[in-house]
Amino acid sequence: MNHGKRIYVLDTNVLMHDPTALFKFEEHDVYLPMQVIEELDNGKKGTSEASRNARQVSRFINELIEAQGADRIASGLKLERPGGLQLRGTGSSGVLRFQTTVPKEDKASFGAVAPDNRILGAILALVREDSAYPVVFVSKDINLRIKAAIAGIASEDYENDRALDDFSLLYTGATALPEDFWQRHGKDLKSWTDKGRTYYEVRRGEDDDWHANQYLYLPGDEESEFRVASVEGERAVLQIVDDYRSSQHAVWGITARNREQNFALNALMDPEIDFVTLLGTAGTGKTLLALAAGLAQTMDAQRYREIIMTRATISVGEDIGFLPGTEEEKMTPWMGALTDNLEVLMPSNKEAGSWGRAATNDLLASRIKIRSLNFMRGRTLLDRWLILDEAQNLTPKQMKTLITRAGPGTKIVCLGNVEQIDTPYLTETTSGLTYAVDRFKHWAHSAHVTLRRGERSRLADYASEVL
């Protein structure tokens, strides 16, 4: 038996999740049972992402047949990547093989003739006919993988779409420095001031995997907090961060309550940073910080024309049916986080009275727009402050659709908690938010901060720990 090469049998859900999966098994062969092609045909109708992917798979297969000839189907089509399809990873391509014979139903093994059982029957027939190579079944359906294991078929999940192998390896954006940092760098340290900011140039150690706009701090010392301004070879330039903990530096009346919030406000208030991701559990202040920074720069500095707030509309419990009204009115129930935080940010001036407060509300409402994610395709947003809430529920493809809407002068802030994913088929490692954090960490105009400390109340903190 040749242990180098394998035959991967792909389930329908893998192809409807990622149509380019056909071309991602490098030198190994890909086998499609007839039932999978039937299911692709059944799933092609509609405007959902899965339906679009089903149609794309069919187009890929048709292109291969047209390029190589239908007479090659029995022997297998070479999996040459179509023109213009850029995929990571190189290597010789394998062969796409189809189920060309109908196996006898193996009722003793699987019971009733269900679609999944037809796929398992086709795999068992393939193992009997072609024992030269190991056969591996790839599916995102856990129950079907369990049935495959019971039938003695090797199976695995499709993991090519993972941003990283383990969520605990995700870039946090803030790193503690060793306590002897200054002693280590005292000899070759350069320092200077420019426009009221203090900079240091230091030599990076071998273990210092620093990125631009990463935040560094000496534990226990609030004075020694830095932003990595630039990294070139062994040298790195560090800038002392602004301190938003004091009331003189309050952003729209909000001050940072902990180190990570201070780093987040530094990223949000920096005009050179176009893309900010904030991760954190409930109550860490993600939405409040993003709104306060947005209002300060839209209303006071007038750097942006307006704030746009959007989020993925996925219910936690049962859906409550169709919502009446305009796009903005339909989105309002989803925007409870916005209204709650605006109450905190409103100036509670007692002398102004209810009329004055209502006027302030109307003024702010005119500069904050609520938009649905469904209608973002094709738009170009100029000079906007875009807040994407609950970003953990987006796929990498949806995340790309949204970020590519940004025109000149627009800043995008993505907020989310990957422990609260409500979308089926998305996990901590495949969420679009995780994907964006991992892909953008090398870019000089992006920043990421993971907020760790809840700032809601002792009740909320205790509940998040024990429940």
C-alpha positions in Angstrom: 0.0 0.0 0.0 1.2 3.5 -0.9 1.1 5.5 2.3 2.1 8.8 0.6 -1.0 9.3 -1.5 -4.6 9.2 -0.2 -8.1 9.4 -1.7 -10.3 12.0 0.0 -14.1 11.5 -0.3 -15.8 14.8 0.1 -19.2 15.2 1.7 -21.7 17.8 0.2 -21.5 20.1 3.3 -17.8 20.5 2.7 -18.3 21.7 -0.9 -21.2 23.9 0.1 -19.1 25.5 2.8 -16.0 26.0 0.6 -16.3 25.4 -3.2 -12.5 25.6 -3.6 -12.1 22.5 -1.3 -11.8 20.5 -4.6 -8.4 22.0 -5.2 -7.0 22.0 -1.6 -5.9 18.4 -1.3 -2.7 18.9 -3.2 -1.3 15.6 -4.7 -4.1 13.5 -3.2 -7.1 12.3 -5.2 -10.6 13.6 -4.6 -13.6 11.3 -5.0 -17.3 12.4 -5.3 -20.1 9.9 -4.8 -23.1 10.3 -7.0 -25.2 11.2 -4.0 -23.1 14.3 -3.4 -23.7 15.5 -6.9 -27.4 14.9 -6.4 -27.4 16.9 -3.2 -25.4 19.8 -4.9 -28.2 19.8 -7.6 -30.9 20.0 -4.9 -29.1 22.8 -3.0 -28.3 25.0 -6.0 -31.6 27.0 -5.9 -31.8 30.2 -3.8 -29.7 33.2 -2.9 -28.0 31.9 0.3 -24.3 31.6 0.5 -24.6 27.7 0.5 -26.6 27.8 -2.7 -24.1 30.1 -4.4 -21.3 27.7 -3.3 -23.2 24.7 -4.7 -23.5 26.5 -8.1 -19.8 27.4 -8.0 -18.8 23.7 -7.4 -20.9 22.6 -10.4 -19.2 25.3 -12.5 -15.7 24.1 -11.4 -16.5 20.5 -12.3 -18.0 21.6 -15.6 -14.8 23.6 -16.5 -12.7 20.6 -15.8 -14.9 18.3 -18.0 -14.9 20.9 -20.8 -11.1 21.4 -20.6 -10.1 17.7 -20.5 -13.0 16.0 -22.2 -15.9 13.8 -21.0 -14.0 10.7 -22.0 -11.6 11.3 -19.2 -14.3 11.0 -16.5 -13.9 7.2 -16.0 -10.1 7.5 -15.5 -10.3 10.8 -13.5 -9.9 14.5 -14.3 -6.7 16.2 -13.3 -7.4 18.8 -10.6 -5.8 21.8 -12.4 -6.8 25.1 -10.7 -9.0 27.2 -12.9 -7.5 30.5 -14.2 -7.6 33.3 -11.7 -8.2 31.1 -8.7 -5.6 32.1 -6.1 -5.1 29.4 -3.5 -2.6 29.1 -0.7 -0.3 26.1 -0.8 1.4 24.7 -3.9 2.2 21.2 -5.0 1.3 18.8 -7.7 -2.5 18.3 -8.2 -4.3 15.1 -7.8 -7.2 13.6 -9.8 -10.9 14.2 -9.4 -12.7 10.8 -9.5 -16.5 10.1 -9.7 -18.6 7.2 -8.6 -19.4 5.5 -12.0 -21.0 2.3 -10.7 -24.0 1.9 -8.4 -23.1 -0.3 -5.4 -25.6 -2.8 -4.0 -27.2 -1.3 -0.9 -25.6 -2.7 2.2 -28.7 -2.8 4.4 -27.0 -5.0 6.9 -24.6 -2.2 7.8 -26.8 0.9 7.6 -30.5 0.1 7.8 -32.8 2.3 5.7 -31.5 3.7 2.4 -31.0 7.3 3.5 -28.9 9.8 1.5 -26.0 9.6 4.0 -26.1 5.8 3.9 -25.7 6.0 0.1 -22.5 8.0 0.6 -21.2 5.5 3.1 -22.1 2.6 0.7 -20.2 4.3 -2.1 -17.1 4.7 0.2 -17.2 1.0 1.2 -17.5 0.0 -2.5 -14.5 2.3 -3.3 -12.4 0.7 -0.5 -13.2 -2.8 -1.9 -12.5 -1.8 -5.5 -9.4 0.4 -5.0 -7.3 -0.8 -2.0 -4.1 0.7 -3.4 -4.5 4.0 -1.5 -6.0 4.8 2.0 -9.5 6.3 1.8 -10.4 9.2 4.1 -14.0 10.6 4.3 -14.1 14.4 4.9 -17.3 15.8 6.3 -18.5 18.6 8.6 -21.4 16.5 9.8 -20.4 15.0 13.2 -23.1 12.3 13.2 -22.1 11.1 9.7 -18.5 10.9 10.8 -19.6 8.8 13.8 -21.5 6.5 11.4 -18.4 6.3 9.2 -16.3 5.3 12.2 -18.8 2.6 13.2 -18.5 1.2 9.6 -14.7 1.2 9.8 -14.2 4.2 7.5 -11.4 6.7 8.4 -13.0 10.2 8.6 -12.1 13.7 9.5 -13.5 17.3 9.7 -12.7 19.8 6.9 -10.1 22.1 8.6 -8.7 24.0 5.6 -10.8 27.0 6.5 -9.4 27.4 10.0 -7.6 30.7 10.6 -5.4 28.9 13.2 -5.2 25.5 14.8 -6.0 26.5 18.4 -7.9 29.5 19.5 -5.6 30.0 22.5 -2.8 30.9 20.0 -4.8 33.9 18.7 -2.9 37.2 18.7 -4.1 39.2 21.8 -2.6 42.6 20.7 -1.2 43.3 24.2 2.0 41.6 25.6 3.7 41.8 28.9 7.4 42.7 28.8 10.0 41.0 31.1 10.7 42.8 34.3 14.4 43.3 33.3 13.4 44.9 30.0 15.1 48.3 30.7 18.3 46.7 32.1 18.5 44.5 29.0 18.0 47.4 26.5 19.8 50.2 28.5 23.1 50.0 26.4 21.6 50.4 22.9 18.5 52.5 23.8 17.8 55.6 21.8 15.0 58.0 22.8 13.5 61.2 21.4 10.3 63.3 21.4 8.3 64.4 18.4 5.0 66.4 18.5 4.8 65.9 22.2 5.2 62.1 22.0 8.1 60.1 23.4 9.7 57.4 21.3 12.3 54.7 22.1 14.3 52.6 19.6 15.2 49.2 21.0 16.8 46.0 19.7 14.3 43.1 19.5 15.1 39.9 21.2 14.8 36.5 19.4 11.6 35.8 21.1 10.0 39.2 20.5 7.5 38.5 17.8 6.2 42.1 17.6 3.8 43.6 15.1 3.1 47.2 14.3 0.4 48.7 16.7 1.0 45.9 19.2 0.8 47.2 22.8 3.5 46.3 25.3 3.6 47.0 29.1 5.7 46.3 32.1 3.4 44.4 34.6 2.4 46.6 37.6 3.8 49.8 36.0 1.1 52.1 34.5 3.8 54.5 33.3 5.5 51.9 31.1 2.9 51.2 28.4 4.0 51.4 24.8 2.7 51.0 21.2 5.0 49.4 18.7 5.2 52.2 16.2 7.3 50.3 13.6 9.4 47.1 13.3 12.3 46.9 10.9 14.6 43.9 11.1 16.1 43.7 14.6 15.1 47.2 15.6 11.7 48.4 16.8 10.4 51.8 17.6 8.2 52.0 20.7 5.9 55.0 21.5 4.6 55.8 25.0 0.8 55.5 24.8 -1.6 58.3 25.7 -3.2 57.8 29.2 -7.0 57.9 28.9 -7.5 56.9 32.5 -7.4 60.5 33.7 -10.5 62.7 33.4 -8.5 65.4 31.5 -8.1 62.9 28.6 -11.7 61.6 28.8 -13.2 60.6 25.4 -16.8 61.9 25.2 -16.9 61.7 29.0 -15.5 58.2 29.2 -12.2 57.2 30.8 -10.4 53.9 30.6 -10.9 51.8 33.7 -8.1 49.3 33.0 -5.0 48.8 30.9 -6.7 47.0 28.0 -9.4 49.7 27.7 -6.6 52.3 27.6 -4.9 50.4 24.7 -8.3 50.1 23.0 -8.9 53.9 23.2 -5.4 54.6 21.9 -6.2 52.4 18.8 -9.7 53.9 18.4 -8.4 57.5 18.6 -5.4 57.1 16.3 -6.2 58.5 12.8 -3.5 56.4 11.3 -5.3 53.1 12.2 -8.1 52.2 9.8 -9.1 48.9 11.2 -9.6 48.0 14.8 -10.8 44.6 16.3 -11.9 44.4 19.9 -12.4 41.0 21.4 -13.8 40.5 24.9 -16.5 38.8 27.0 -19.8 40.6 27.9 -19.3 43.8 30.0 -15.7 44.6 29.0 -16.8 47.9 27.4 -16.3 47.1 23.7 -19.4 48.9 22.4 -19.1 51.8 24.9 -15.5 52.5 23.9 -16.2 52.3 20.2 -19.2 54.6 20.4 -17.5 57.2 22.7 -14.4 57.3 20.3 -16.8 57.5 17.3 -18.8 60.4 18.8 -15.7 62.3 19.9 -14.3 62.1 16.3 -17.6 62.7 14.5 -19.1 65.4 16.6 -16.1 67.2 18.0 -13.1 66.6 15.7 -15.4 66.2 12.7 -13.0 63.7 11.2 -15.9 61.4 10.1 -19.2 62.4 8.6 -21.4 59.9 10.6 -21.4 56.7 12.6 -22.8 53.6 11.0 -23.7 50.7 13.3 -24.5 47.2 12.0 -24.5 43.7 13.2 -25.4 40.1 12.1 -29.1 39.6 12.9 -29.1 36.2 14.6 -31.6 35.5 17.4 -30.5 34.0 20.7 -33.9 32.3 21.3 -36.9 31.7 19.0 -37.4 34.3 16.2 -40.3 36.7 16.7 -41.3 36.8 13.0 -41.2 39.7 10.5 -40.6 43.2 11.9 -42.5 46.2 10.5 -41.1 49.4 9.2 -38.1 50.8 7.4 -34.6 49.2 7.4 -33.6 51.4 10.4 -36.8 50.5 12.3 -36.4 46.7 11.6 -32.8 46.9 12.9 -33.7 48.8 16.1 -34.6 45.8 18.2 -31.2 44.3 17.4 -29.5 47.5 18.5 -30.3 47.3 22.2 -26.5 47.6 22.9 -26.5 50.9 21.0 -29.4 52.5 22.9 -28.1 51.2 26.3 -24.6 52.7 25.7 -26.0 56.0 24.4 -27.8 56.4 27.7 -24.4 56.3 29.4 -22.9 58.7 26.9 -25.6 61.3 27.0 -24.6 64.3 29.1 -26.9 64.2 32.1 -27.3 67.9 32.4 -30.1 68.5 34.9 -30.4 72.2 34.1 -31.1 71.4 30.4 -34.3 69.7 31.4 -36.2 67.1 29.4 -36.4 69.3 26.3 -32.7 69.9 26.2 -32.0 66.2 26.6 -34.5 65.4 23.8 -32.7 67.9 21.5 -29.3 66.2 22.3 -30.9 62.8 21.6 -32.1 64.0 18.2 -28.7 65.6 17.3 -26.9 62.3 18.1 -29.5 60.2 16.4 -29.0 62.3 13.2 -25.3 61.3 13.2 -25.7 57.6 14.1 -27.2 55.4 11.4 -28.3 51.8 11.9 -27.8 49.7 8.8 -28.5 46.0 8.0 -25.6 43.9 6.9 -27.7 42.3 4.2 -27.7 45.5 2.1 -24.0 46.3 2.4 -22.9 44.6 -0.9 -22.1 47.2 -3.6 -21.8 50.2 -1.3 -18.8 52.4 -0.8 -18.6 54.1 2.6 -16.7 57.5 2.6 -15.5 59.2 5.8 -17.6 57.0 8.0 -17.0 55.4 11.4 -18.4 51.9 10.9 -19.0 49.8 14.0 -19.7 46.1 13.3 -21.1 44.5 16.5 -21.4 40.7 17.1 -18.7 40.2 14.4 -18.0 36.6 15.7 -21.2 35.5 13.9 -19.8 36.3 10.4 -18.0 33.9 8.1 -14.6 35.0 6.7 -16.4 35.6 3.3 -19.0 38.0 4.9 -16.2 39.7 6.8 -14.4 40.3 3.5 -17.6 41.7 1.9 -18.0 44.2 4.7 -14.3 45.4 5.1 -14.0 45.9 1.3 -16.9 48.5 1.5 -14.5 51.0 3.1 -13.7 54.0 1.0 -11.2 56.8 1.7 -11.4 58.1 5.2 -13.5 55.3 6.7 -12.5 53.5 9.9 -14.0 50.0 10.7 -14.3 48.8 14.2 -15.2 45.1 14.7 -16.5 44.0 18.1 -17.2 40.5 19.3 -16.9 37.7 21.7 -16.0 34.4 20.1 -17.4 32.5 23.1 -20.9 33.5 21.9 -21.1 32.2 18.4 -24.7 31.7 17.4 -24.2 30.7 13.7 -24.3 27.0 12.8 -21.0 25.6 11.3 -18.9 28.4 12.8 -16.4 27.7 15.6 -13.9 29.8 17.5 -11.2 29.0 15.0 -13.3 29.4 11.8 -15.2 32.6 12.7 -14.7 35.6 10.4 -13.6 37.7 13.5 -10.8 35.3 14.3 -9.8 35.2 10.6 -9.7 39.0 10.5 -7.6 39.3 13.7 -5.1 36.7 12.4 -4.8 38.2 8.8 -4.6 41.9 9.8 -2.0 41.6 12.6 0.9 42.2 10.2 -0.6 45.4 8.7 0.7 48.8 9.9 -2.8 50.4 9.8 -4.7 47.9 12.0 -4.8 47.2 15.7 -6.3 44.5 17.9 -6.9 44.4 21.6 -8.4 41.6 23.7 -10.3 43.1 26.7 -10.2 40.8 29.7 -11.7 42.6 32.7 -15.5 43.0 32.9 -16.6 46.4 34.1 -20.3 46.0 34.5 -21.0 45.1 38.1 -20.0 42.6 40.7 -23.2 40.6 39.9 -22.3 40.3 36.2 -18.7 39.5 37.0 -19.7 36.7 39.4 -22.3 35.4 37.0 -19.8 35.1 34.2 -17.4 33.2 36.5 -19.8 30.7 38.0 -22.7 30.1 35.6 
